[in-house]
Structure formats: C-alpha cells, structure tokens
Amino acid sequence: MAEAMVTARDLNKSFAQKRLSILKPRQYLHAVKNVSLEIARGETFGVIGESGCGKSTLARMMVGLHGPDSGVIRFAGRDAASLSAHERHGMVQYVFQDPAGSLNPRKTIRQILATPLKLLRGLGKQETRERLDEIMRAVNLPLEALDRFPHEFSGGQAQRICIARALLAEPDIIVLDEPVSALDVSIQAQILELLADLKEKFDLTYIFISHDLAVVEGFCDRVAVMYFGEIVEVTGSRSLFSGARHPYTRLLAHTAPRRGDDILAEADGELPDPLNPPKGCAFRARCSKSSDICATINPGLKTTNAGSDVACHFADED
Amino acid sequence: MMPLARRIVRNRLAAFGAGLLLTVTCLCLATPFLGLVDPNIINTADRFTMPFDEGYILGADHLGRDILSRLLWGTRLSLAVGLTAALIAALAGSLIGIAAGFFGGRVDALLMRSVDVLMAFPYILLALAIVAVLGPGLMNALIAVAVVNVPFFARNVRGMTLVIARSDFIAAARLSGRGNLSLLLFEVLPNLWAVIIVAFSTTVGWMILETAGLSFLGLGSQPPQSDLGSMLGEARAALITNPHTSLIPGLMIFVIVMGINLLGDGMRDALDPRLSKGGLQRSRPVTEIDRSKPPAPSRQPGLHLSGLCTEFRVGSSPLLAVRNVTLGLAPGECLAIVGESGSGKSVTALSVMGLVASPPAVITAGTVSYGGRDLLAQTYDVLRGLRGHRIAYIFQDPLNSLHPMLTVGEQLTEAMQSHEAGLSSDRLRERATKLLEDVRIANPAHVLASYPHMLSGGMRQRISIAMALANDPDVIIADEPTTALDVTVQAQVLKILDRLRREKGVGLVFISHDLNVVAQISDRIAVMYAGQIVENGPSRDVLDDPAHPYTRALLACSPQIGMAAGLPKPIGGSLPPADNLPAGCTFAARCSLASKACRALPVDLVISDEREVRCIKWEPAHG
C-alpha cells in the first residue's frame, strides 16, 4: 500500500443521553466503537451501513466536527489533534448530504465561496475573484450563479456549489457524507461523474459515506461496512456482492434491489438497543451462523484467507 | 421575494397603521417648532377650559395648562421612552438568546434559568418592584419596562438560534475557517434579523403602554413633566366632570398603540416566509375541479384515470403538473409510476382522491373512475367515505402521517371505527392485532401500546401499511413508501406489500423514482416525464426492451449492485419548467436521438398491444 493518507486507530465516540430521571445514572449511546482504518493517498474509500450505524459520526470525527472520546486520527502522518483548526480544515473538507441545508440562505454564492479563500487561504480580492471564476468552471456552473442566493438552485446545482466550497480550501481529503442520496438518479450520476473528474484533477483522497451499495460498488476502491458502531468488514468494492465474507455484508448486498431478482428479505430484523448493547457479536441475533462463541466474544476485525478484513468468527468458513 | 416595503403597502391595514404612526411621529418631531405655549405654565384661572375655547385648541387641564402642548410634548416623551425601552430589551434579550442558543449546555442552562426566574413574577409586579428599589422617575420606569421584556426576546431568539446553530450551513462555515464569534456575527445573526424585528415590532406598542401605566401610577414621569401616562393619571380625578382632560391623552395612546400593532402585524406577515407563501391559507377538503365535459366513467373493475390534467395556478402562467394522464389498475395488479422529482407522479396519485391542496391546485380535465363512478364528480362526504376505506394511501415518511400523541392501537382502532361504527372494543383490539400480524410485526400487543416516536422507521412504515389495510381497501396508493428506509427494511416492506396484493387482491399503485425497486414488485410500469406518460407497459417489456429514450436513460443511470458496471451514465440537462414547456417533445433537449421533427409538434402517445410510447422514433414490433 502507498503512503497512508488517513489512519485512524481505535476511535470511540459516545453521546450522553438526556437523563430520564435525576435518580437514574446518565446513559451513553456508543455511536462509534474501536474503529481503525487506513486509507491510501488517492484512494476512494467507501463507508457503508444502515441509518444509526455510526457512519456519519465517524465522518464528522474525521473533519473535527466531533472530537473522538479516545483514539488517534492521522493525516499524512500528522496527528490530527496537534493540528490547528485552520490547518485541519485546509487538509480535510466535508460535503453534506443535504446541499440546500448546508448553504446559508441569506448569503450569495460568492459570499459563501469566498469564505474559505479568505479565511483558510488568505487570498486578496483580485485572487479571490479569479479563483471563484476558475472553480465555477471546474464544477460546470455558470458564472452568473455567483451572485444568486442558494434557494435559486436545484439540488444538483446546490451540491456542485458545496463541492466547490470544499475544493476551495485546497484539501487533500474530502469526506463525502451521502453526497448524492438526496438527489434524483439522473442527477446522482452527474454528480458522481463530476466527483470522479475532480479527484483526478486535484489529486484528492475521498472518504465516501453511503447507504447505497450499488453506488459504492461503482464509485469506490475499497469499502468498510459498519454495523452498530463497528467496522465488520473491509473489502474491495468490486467484491462486495460476490466476495463478501461477513454475514451482514451479504445481507446488505442481497437485499439491495436488482432488476429481475425476486424480493429477498429477512423475515424480521431489527437493530439491537443502542442504550443496551448486546455482549459478543452485535449481529448475532440476525445471523444464521450464530453459535455460543458469538454470544460471549466480540470477534474483532481479522484478515481472512481471501485478504479482506472481517469481524466474524466464521469468516473463513463457507 | 417581493421587497418588504411593497408587501407592507399591499397590506392595507398595515399601511393604515404606518400612516397613523408617521403622522404622530412627524407631529412629535415638529413639536419644538410649532410655537406652542410652555406645557408647564400654570394658569389656574383657565382650568378645565373646553377644547376650541379661548385660544386653547384642545382645552386646558386642572391647573389651566395647555393640553395640546402637554399632549405633544408628552407623546414625544412617551414614544422616546417606549422605543428606548424596547431597543434595550431587544438588544439585551437577543444577546442572551443568541448566547444561550449558540453555546448550549451550561451557558444555556444558566442564562435561561435566570430568564425563567424573571418570568416567574407577574410583569407589573416586577416592574413595580424595580421602580420601588430604584425610586420613581422616568429613567427608572424605562429600565423596569426594559427588564420586564427581556425574557420575551431571549426566548424567541434562543429558539431560533438553536435551530440555526445546529444546521449544516453553520458546520460548513466552521469548516470554511470561521471561529465562534465570526460564526455568530456573519452566519447566525443574518438569519435572526427577521425574528428580532418581528418580536420588536409586536412588542413596542405594549412597552409604550407599560411605561404609560407606570407613569399613571405616579412611578414614571414626575410633575410637572408630562407624558401620556401621567396626563391620564392627573386627569383621573376629573374623569366625570371634565372628561376631555383624560379622553385626549387616552385617544393618543390608542392611536399610537393601534398604529404600531397594525404595522407590526403587517411586518410579521411580510417577514415570515411561511405566512407570505399563504401557509395560513386553509386548503379546501377536496381539490378544486374546473373541467368541461369529462368523459363518462369506465365500468371496468379497478381504478381508471382518463385524460387527467392537474395544474397549479400560481403567478401569471399555471404550472402544468399533470397533463392528460390515462392509466388503469386492475384488482390485484401492481402498477408502478416512475419518474424524476417534478415529473408529476405524486400529483397524479393525489389527484385520484382530490388530495392535492387547493388553492393553488385545480383539476382541469379528465375522469377518475372507480366502481362505475367518477370520483371527481363526487361530493366531499362520498369522497371522505372512500378515502382510507376503499382507496388508501401510504406516504414516504410515516412519522408525518401518524399522530404523535396517540398510541398505535388508538390510531388503528380509530381508522376502523371511522368507517365502520359499532364494533365492540374487544373486537376492535382483536382486529388491530390481526392487522399488525399481517404486516409481520412480532409482538403486536407491545406495539399497539407504543407511540409512533418509540418505533423504528421500518416499524412505522409497517404500521402505516396496517392503517391502510384497516378497512380492507380495494386499492392502495403508495407514494415512495420505501424511499426513507434502509435496504434491509425496504426489502421487508416490499415483501409485505407484494404478499398483500397477491393474497388479498388489493390493487397497488407504487410510486417511486427507483427502477430497481419497481422492477421487483410491479406488473406494469408507467414512466412519467414533465407531467406526461412517456412509456407504459408490462414491467418485463419496459425493463428488457425500453422503447422511450428517457426510459433507456433512466435505466442507464440506475446502478445495480453486482453488475460491476462502473459509474452510472448521467442524463445531461434537467426537466423543462412546468410553466414554460417546449412545443414539441418535452425530452428532446436531453435526448441524443432528437431531430427537428421532435421539436416541432407535441408527440402523441402511440398505443400498440399492451405498450404505450410517446416517441416519434418508436416503431411498434407488430405495427
């Protein structure tokens, strides 16, 4: 593997819950548990999982919107905790799921896009103007768009603006948090194409959060599958469907709708109670392979014979 | 957005209020230059002179002082004190609210609990206490009124700040390099102006009243200085014998407060986007219908739409949302309607039962036949009987369509009772349990006693399916029922819907933007584009051999897992605007096959065997 652009070691994050009564102890929701990962320079690394699995919390920790309770994040070998906010924002940027909601409704696009240039890059007026014209061309938006307000744009256009804002900070890494989930399929494809072009052009590393396996399969190089706050499998995205080793990855891959296939569904499957996490493997209640060992020992990520990392006691069986 | 000033002028009452205020303000500003007599000169000989008598335009008071002069000087003072108090309250309250809302946690707890303490006292008592401590005097009355009104601003502004501070655009601005102070000033504050101004304009009149009240009690302005409250207070003794001395300042207070309140309400309406969009306009129970000579209803079983047109009448040209849509659904069949957002698929579905909000929606042509009747010609009572009973809806977000304050059991039994009165509660409960079992809910008893927010998204969607099934409907119209759900849950819900229609013969209209989902459940697929059906046919045919270029493009940009197809192929461009549709084929601008002929004339739907295609390049196989 080339030089690691992003490394995370044993990240943990929990959120204090509102106290139901003064007499009861405060409860904590453990959103991300012992997550470690390594992402190479220039890689597109997918993180998939269902709502509530902790993927957005992980994404927000990467850019510093949440601080981890414990664990270390490194960007190109530098400890994120030692970086100033400015240094960090100049290295890692973020694109939100809801493009309209991440643009201040009272500001023009020019004002929004000039902010990172002025504050993170320290550019003057003339340079700012030139950079703005340049970036609008790069994301295929007309220059007139600069002087309009966010509500005048469609979802796809607004997402182009958000991508432009992230690019203007000249980051090495962009965290894309479900960047196409709120868009129509035809627009999704446009944005994915744009992201792929920009990655080449600006030599970027992507962390791509999604719940859509089909998109991840086509867009990413490697994928981490999260379940209940933990990474349960890291594998090449092309082998998501056929080569998955963790039963949860298989479940996800096979319930995703495919034209021509019948509907495949588990009879009944619910997430465990996050305030009352089960012992051992969190997936065992939904797993056909589960046995005694699953109820007591959390398997943890191990490299399998096939070369992927899987958190399952039976990863090497079939 | 229309400029604020123009919207206020358009609101007649607000304009009237503004006129009143402007007059009073001009008079106040001009007071020193009007050459009035000194308001404090006592001339006991002229006491209680009536208006228009002996050179006193408004008469004289109990000490023979000129009322006109005292009134204008007093109004000047009252307005200045009221406005200053309001400004101080707005400033202090907003600062507290912004800090509490933005920083949250301990700061919030400390600031808002202090404000709560202030609110725990009746306001006039609090004002009295403050004046009692500080001593009487206009300046102290001003402070008292300001302090009493701080909580109002603090609470309003905090609520709004909370929402803004947690929004994505604030997080995004933080990542663009803004620190806390810069975030507050340049990102949060611009979004708060409207709230602060509205709160200010609706309370300033109240504060003038309160200042007058304190002066009336002798705690505000001290003699001989006049303000409106003290004038009223001094005239109180002569209320019966010489009413003009109290009537005149009373009227002035009335005019000022009235003017401010009318203008304030107008500003609130103009600034609040929800109100300016007509959000408070009540929509009718049934979509407005304005059609001439509808075709006779079909007698076939199932649900049939024929030539349906629905438009939104906003602005100068109507938005044509649904144009001449003809669709049929046989019992037990699943018909999918697919298309991008804005293609008219949801409006089509809502038009069936007259559920599109009117105004602005109007159904301008077509019939909806069900059981030999034209649903569009039915009265509200008949439609209401059918809604949920024979034809039920399922929506995308079950949290919005379930009542948050009622348990699942209460809602289910209510749905059954509203169409079938007289069932015993045991019987109702039994049926509710059965319904939940039908949608594969493992422990119905527990779920029946739960509130919607206690359940997961997948559970809630199953419950809304159970609600839809409560009265054994013939048709279920499901509008993106699985879009908000995770894939594993989506598969469960699809399975339930599929089983229901096969076992119970329910006709299912399934609206979705996802061709992969639709492919798994539907018998027929209708593809909509810009309000029209562009292709309609058996699912197998449409998916395996798509005839319309738009259908092909949609399939090419819907990735499927396991195909290793790389990136999906985008469709360039976007939907044409619904109020300015092109003359020819609406898809021509995005179509690689488009020629001159496509753009010249509207394209008709060509029907051949079971397939319908709106494309001049299509050649039916058996044509």
Boltz contact constraints between the chains, C-beta under 6 A:
constraints:
  - contact:
      token1: [A, 50]
      token2: [B, 486]
      max_distance: 6.0
  - contact:
      token1: [A, 51]
      token2: [B, 486]
      max_distance: 6.0
  - contact:
      token1: [A, 65]
      token2: [B, 171]
      max_distance: 6.0
  - contact:
      token1: [A, 89]
      token2: [B, 175]
      max_distance: 6.0
  - contact:
      token1: [A, 89]
      token2: [B, 177]
      max_distance: 6.0
  - contact:
      token1: [A, 94]
      token2: [B, 175]
      max_distance: 6.0
  - contact:
      token1: [A, 96]
      token2: [B, 168]
      max_distance: 6.0
  - contact:
      token1: [A, 101]
      token2: [B, 168]
      max_distance: 6.0
  - contact:
      token1: [A, 102]
      token2: [B, 168]
      max_distance: 6.0
  - contact:
      token1: [A, 102]
      token2: [B, 169]
      max_distance: 6.0
  - contact:
      token1: [A, 102]
      token2: [B, 172]
      max_distance: 6.0
  - contact:
      token1: [A, 103]
      token2: [B, 169]
      max_distance: 6.0
  - contact:
      token1: [A, 104]
      token2: [B, 169]
      max_distance: 6.0
  - contact:
      token1: [A, 104]
      token2: [B, 187]
      max_distance: 6.0
  - contact:
      token1: [A, 106]
      token2: [B, 190]
      max_distance: 6.0
  - contact:
      token1: [A, 106]
      token2: [B, 191]
      max_distance: 6.0
  - contact:
      token1: [A, 115]
      token2: [B, 176]
      max_distance: 6.0
  - contact:
      token1: [A, 116]
      token2: [B, 176]
      max_distance: 6.0
  - contact:
      token1: [A, 116]
      token2: [B, 177]
      max_distance: 6.0
  - contact:
      token1: [A, 119]
      token2: [B, 177]
      max_distance: 6.0
  - contact:
      token1: [A, 120]
      token2: [B, 177]
      max_distance: 6.0
  - contact:
      token1: [A, 184]
      token2: [B, 340]
      max_distance: 6.0
  - contact:
      token1: [A, 184]
      token2: [B, 341]
      max_distance: 6.0
  - contact:
      token1: [A, 185]
      token2: [B, 557]
      max_distance: 6.0
  - contact:
      token1: [A, 185]
      token2: [B, 558]
      max_distance: 6.0
  - contact:
      token1: [A, 186]
      token2: [B, 557]
      max_distance: 6.0
  - contact:
      token1: [A, 186]
      token2: [B, 571]
      max_distance: 6.0
  - contact:
      token1: [A, 189]
      token2: [B, 557]
      max_distance: 6.0
  - contact:
      token1: [A, 189]
      token2: [B, 568]
      max_distance: 6.0
  - contact:
      token1: [A, 189]
      token2: [B, 570]
      max_distance: 6.0
  - contact:
      token1: [A, 190]
      token2: [B, 570]
      max_distance: 6.0
  - contact:
      token1: [A, 192]
      token2: [B, 567]
      max_distance: 6.0
  - contact:
      token1: [A, 193]
      token2: [B, 570]
      max_distance: 6.0
  - contact:
      token1: [A, 213]
      token2: [B, 561]
      max_distance: 6.0
  - contact:
      token1: [A, 214]
      token2: [B, 559]
      max_distance: 6.0
  - contact:
      token1: [A, 214]
      token2: [B, 560]
      max_distance: 6.0
  - contact:
      token1: [A, 214]
      token2: [B, 561]
      max_distance: 6.0
  - contact:
      token1: [A, 215]
      token2: [B, 559]
      max_distance: 6.0
  - contact:
      token1: [A, 217]
      token2: [B, 561]
      max_distance: 6.0
  - contact:
      token1: [A, 218]
      token2: [B, 559]
      max_distance: 6.0
  - contact:
      token1: [A, 218]
      token2: [B, 566]
      max_distance: 6.0
  - contact:
      token1: [A, 218]
      token2: [B, 567]
      max_distance: 6.0
  - contact:
      token1: [A, 238]
      token2: [B, 564]
      max_distance: 6.0
  - contact:
      token1: [A, 241]
      token2: [B, 561]
      max_distance: 6.0
  - contact:
      token1: [A, 241]
      token2: [B, 562]
      max_distance: 6.0
  - contact:
      token1: [A, 253]
      token2: [B, 561]
      max_distance: 6.0
  - contact:
      token1: [A, 255]
      token2: [B, 487]
      max_distance: 6.0
  - contact:
      token1: [A, 255]
      token2: [B, 488]
      max_distance: 6.0
  - contact:
      token1: [A, 255]
      token2: [B, 491]
      max_distance: 6.0
  - contact:
      token1: [A, 256]
      token2: [B, 487]
      max_distance: 6.0
  - contact:
      token1: [A, 256]
      token2: [B, 561]
      max_distance: 6.0
  - contact:
      token1: [A, 257]
      token2: [B, 516]
      max_distance: 6.0
  - contact:
      token1: [A, 257]
      token2: [B, 517]
      max_distance: 6.0
  - contact:
      token1: [A, 257]
      token2: [B, 520]
      max_distance: 6.0
  - contact:
      token1: [A, 258]
      token2: [B, 560]
      max_distance: 6.0
  - contact:
      token1: [A, 259]
      token2: [B, 516]
      max_distance: 6.0
  - contact:
      token1: [A, 259]
      token2: [B, 519]
      max_distance: 6.0
  - contact:
      token1: [A, 259]
      token2: [B, 543]
      max_distance: 6.0
  - contact:
      token1: [A, 263]
      token2: [B, 491]
      max_distance: 6.0
  - contact:
      token1: [A, 263]
      token2: [B, 494]
      max_distance: 6.0
  - contact:
      token1: [A, 263]
      token2: [B, 495]
      max_distance: 6.0
  - contact:
      token1: [A, 263]
      token2: [B, 520]
      max_distance: 6.0
  - contact:
      token1: [A, 265]
      token2: [B, 491]
      max_distance: 6.0
  - contact:
      token1: [A, 265]
      token2: [B, 492]
      max_distance: 6.0
  - contact:
      token1: [A, 265]
      token2: [B, 495]
      max_distance: 6.0
  - contact:
      token1: [A, 268]
      token2: [B, 442]
      max_distance: 6.0
  - contact:
      token1: [A, 269]
      token2: [B, 488]
      max_distance: 6.0
